[in-house]
Amino acid sequence: MLIAQCLRTNWLGVACSMLILFSGASLFSQEKSSAWEKYQQRVEVVTQMPGLAAFWDFVQRQDGIDGGGRFVALTADSQTPQFPLEPRNISRDFWQDGPEATMADFPLMGRGPFGQAIQFSTPKALNELPVLMIPRAEMHDTPLDVKGPGKSVSMVVWLIYQQGGHAIAGLWHEGTDTKKSKPPKPAVIERGHRQYCIFAGLGAKNGASAAHVSENGLASFGDIYARHLSVTPDRMQQVKLKASAKELDAGWLTVGMVFDNEEKTVTSYLNGQAKEYWAENPEKDRFYRHLARAWRQAKLAQTPGQQPGEDPNFPTDQYYSPPEETPLAEEVLSETGDKRVLLRSYPYTKVQMTQVRTTSGKFKDSNNFQLKAVKANPYWFGHDLYSAPSPEEGSPFTIGRVIHSNRHPTLSAWIGGVAVYAEALTSEQMKTLSNLGKKSDPEAIGILHLKAIQEK
């Protein structure tokens, strides 16, 4: 496969430059530079993965790779919109306070895994929250809008992580109606419209790679926030804010997510690896305690009659009930004359069960049980992704931030590539994407310079 550059008119009727993959002889007879060849090779690996919805390498722009227009995505075919990223100020849009965002709000590195990177950092002021956005009306029901029955999604982001635990990229509108929002409250109030998004760990493990998904666009388990989240056990390499060019170049890494609808799992990746992770004692965990409550309420509801601790008002559609038909392992923790305590291990949970001896002399399960651990990677998610019926009821796709009800710092990072696939990629495919630009694993990603690419 070779890559040629051509000029075409996109779906909005705007002339733009993009890369088209094709088989056969090259249209270029001139000698190509090493940087251009490496760029072509890396882009081809990303775009040839199955299910490509969009890939922003921050080299391609609406007015060509030499221009200064909006960044556009490479897509699977010419019928798919290029998804130009629009600079927006969240404070201006929802608090009606602050300047209009421009491309100047996103400093450029001039180099990166594909040749360019954009910076997101602590806002200069509360009313300056620049974000790169595709408005919902421009991507509703497109391949990027992964949702509904049977649909899976994968995403990989190339970045240098510096600080913060919030959103990196995705379809995630947290809503501006959260009761805990700090004053002044937003002037524009909207409910949440969540689908899928990669975060930098959040409260589950700040600085890790985390994947958030939602079945209803709203909150989870009776809490005010969404809580369906997978997270890696390891944190991202952190590069200091005032790092040298050498330190920045050594700090490139990848984060990724795969929601496999068939397997009903959400998996977080860090540098191409999806390490297993169990959140211990979730009832006391800041993030997973809401899940633990939803799991307990589901268990109590299985027993006829009102049980001690059962909340009759708990929403039944918010129960957390991963498969627990047959334990993978069972360990006796203690046993006395009339009582036995077991630890049962299931695919996604570890449950401590107290059994009591019956009059027949056999042990029987009681309602004295406890969730000792929940698997946070991969995480069980027994739903489809939220399917917005109209553009007004869906989230925009954003990079660097998401819409939410507070105006605090969220993420400091350089982002050099975002790829989304409307398919569940395999672990090997995720590793292949993470290893782009490396001579060996786990070597640092090789850097390409935009100027060298432009020279071809």
Summary of the structure (lengths in Angstrom):
residues: 456
radius of gyration: 23.9
end to end distance: 18.0
largest distance: 89.2
contacts: 1519
relative contact order: 0.20
helix: 15%
strand: 34%
